[in-house]
Amino acid sequence: QVQIVESGGGWVQPGGSLRLSCTASITIFSMYTMGWYRQAPGKQRELVARITSGGSTNYTDSVKGRFTISRDNAKNTVYLQMNSLKPEDTAVYYCNARTFSRNLWGQGTQVTVSS
């Protein structure tokens, strides 16, 4: 059974850092585009960052220069390094694994940024 499992969320003060991890039990992980999305209370889910099978990345404007997405295909894992966190980054963060024929989601991990 396919599993997408996120970890690394928690509480952090403004200006702090967190690293999220997402491990996917899927075959040929390297072929998937992996993404991190987030959903704040009362808001729609939005793309935060994405990394393709070829390693190309893109970020939503609000996190550029602060967040970095990376992947380790040998470990079937994608990471999101989040620095200079702001209260508006507070949300549930979801991992997504996508190909032309599959679209898989994790259960999410809560990130709370407050003083």
Buried (B, 14 or more C-beta within 10 A) or exposed (E): EEEBBBBBBEEBEEEBEBEBBBBBEBEEBEBBBBBBBBBBEEEEBEEBBBBBBEEEEEBBEEBEEBBBBBBEBEEBBBBBBBBEBBEEBBBBBBBBBBEEEEEBBBEBBEBBBEE
